[in-house]
Amino acid sequence: MDINQILEILPHRFPFLLVDRVIEYNPGVSAVAIKNVTINDNFFPGHFPERPIMPGVLMVEAMAQVGGLVMLQPDVGGSRENFFFAGIDKVRFRKPVIAGDTLVMRMTLTKLQKRFGIAKMDGKAYVGGEVVCE
């Protein structure tokens, strides 16, 4: 899935769209996507000028957007109007993500309450095959 297809599904736009490409996709089940982290990302001048590190909350947001790609399909029952990020459980940051890294995010649906429109997902993010966030 390229950026144009991602833009058709997600409501996010620059500078808050944090998914560049989807490399594996199973609607309503799972997705693997990438975020190319570059020094031109708008958060680096403030986080931190002397040591540019991608903020952990933005890694979590990027993973949530990949989760949105999994769920925001008509046949899955997702709706852009009623899709919100409602919580985080047991997040851990394992290594810093810096400019030049490719963040690979895998999100898998673990529980769906279709009646209430609530999805629970499990996710991990990797750089170079090592877990950086889960």
TALIN-V222487 format. One record per residue. N is the residue number from 1. OMEGA is omega in degrees with one decimal (999 if undefined). D_CENTER is the distance of its C-alpha to the mean C-alpha in Angstrom with 2 decimals. Layout:
{{N:OMEGA:D_CENTER} {N:OMEGA:D_CENTER}}
This chain:
{{1:-180.0:14.13} {2:-174.3:14.67} {3:179.8:13.59} {4:176.6:16.32} {5:176.8:15.23} {6:179.5:11.65} {7:176.7:13.61} {8:-175.9:15.80} {9:-175.6:13.26} {10:176.8:10.94} {11:-176.3:13.15} {12:177.5:11.35} {13:178.2:13.48} {14:6.3:14.37} {15:-172.8:14.00} {16:173.3:10.94} {17:-172.2:9.08} {18:177.7:6.62} {19:-178.3:6.27} {20:-176.9:9.81} {21:174.1:10.65} {22:-176.2:10.31} {23:171.9:12.85} {24:-175.3:13.35} {25:175.5:13.26} {26:-173.4:15.19} {27:179.0:14.96} {28:-178.3:15.15} {29:-175.3:14.75} {30:174.4:11.85} {31:171.9:9.69} {32:-176.9:9.09} {33:179.8:7.46} {34:169.9:8.25} {35:175.4:8.19} {36:-177.2:11.90} {37:-178.6:12.77} {38:178.7:16.16} {39:178.1:18.87} {40:176.3:18.78} {41:-170.2:15.51} {42:-179.1:16.97} {43:-175.0:16.19} {44:179.3:18.28} {45:-179.2:21.70} {46:-173.9:21.32} {47:-8.0:19.27} {48:-174.1:21.66} {49:-178.2:24.21} {50:178.3:26.02} {51:-175.1:23.04} {52:179.4:19.79} {53:176.2:16.90} {54:178.8:13.26} {55:179.7:13.14} {56:-179.9:11.67} {57:177.4:10.68} {58:172.2:8.52} {59:178.8:6.83} {60:178.1:6.50} {61:178.2:5.56} {62:178.2:2.72} {63:177.3:2.30} {64:177.7:4.41} {65:175.0:4.03} {66:174.3:3.97} {67:176.0:6.43} {68:177.0:8.00} {69:178.2:8.75} {70:-170.1:10.38} {71:-171.9:12.39} {72:178.0:13.33} {73:-178.6:16.20} {74:-178.6:19.83} {75:176.5:21.01} {76:180.0:18.45} {77:-179.4:19.54} {78:179.4:16.51} {79:178.7:17.42} {80:-177.6:15.75} {81:-175.2:18.52} {82:-177.7:17.92} {83:-177.7:14.22} {84:175.6:13.31} {85:-170.2:11.27} {86:-178.7:14.33} {87:179.6:14.02} {88:176.0:12.98} {89:168.9:15.37} {90:177.6:16.35} {91:176.6:13.58} {92:175.2:14.98} {93:-172.3:14.48} {94:-178.5:16.57} {95:177.1:16.89} {96:175.0:16.32} {97:-174.0:14.11} {98:177.6:16.44} {99:-177.9:17.14} {100:178.8:17.62} {101:169.3:15.03} {102:180.0:12.66} {103:179.3:9.45} {104:-174.3:9.03} {105:177.3:6.40} {106:178.7:8.31} {107:-178.6:7.94} {108:176.6:11.46} {109:178.6:13.25} {110:-178.9:15.97} {111:178.4:17.75} {112:171.4:18.30} {113:-173.4:20.88} {114:-178.7:21.33} {115:-178.5:24.24} {116:-179.0:22.29} {117:-178.0:18.99} {118:178.0:17.23} {119:174.5:14.66} {120:-174.7:13.89} {121:173.4:11.31} {122:-177.3:11.45} {123:173.3:8.86} {124:175.7:9.62} {125:-175.0:8.66} {126:166.6:11.71} {127:180.0:13.79} {128:178.6:16.96} {129:178.4:16.74} {130:179.1:16.74} {131:176.9:14.39} {132:179.8:13.17} {133:176.3:11.13} {134:999:11.50}}
